[in-house]
């Protein structure tokens, strides 16, 4: 299995997607509960308070670096800090694909036992169902 540090663009999509969860029309109650376990609190206006996109990105980067180091049995010194860069809009599908890339790169060693990794896996399942439920074919299927 290959293992690398995900790109800045991928990390931006993921952090913005998580940051924007509170400002979305999704049924996100359960996901917000999972995310708040990581120390990201949403305000009455549904925006993260105690963590910015940089804070979320740094948590994810640390997880990615830990998995990389465990896979390669070495220290990773190239990227030490995440700084969010604004990106254009992206689709739910692109968010899911970026999230799956990060999850794959983090599936090494003890990282898979962390709360953050578990939350990313739950977020992945949440968005998979969110996308599936929007499909016309799915909506037209019987329920009997």
Buried (B, 14 or more C-beta within 10 A) or exposed (E): EEBEBBEBEBBBBBBBBBBBBBEEEBEBEEBBEBBBEBEBBBEEEEEBEEBBBBBBBBBBBBBBBBBBBBBEEEEBEEBEEBEBEEEEEBEBEEBBBBBBBBBBBBBBBEBBEBEBBEBBBBBBEBBBEBBEEEEEEEEEEEEE
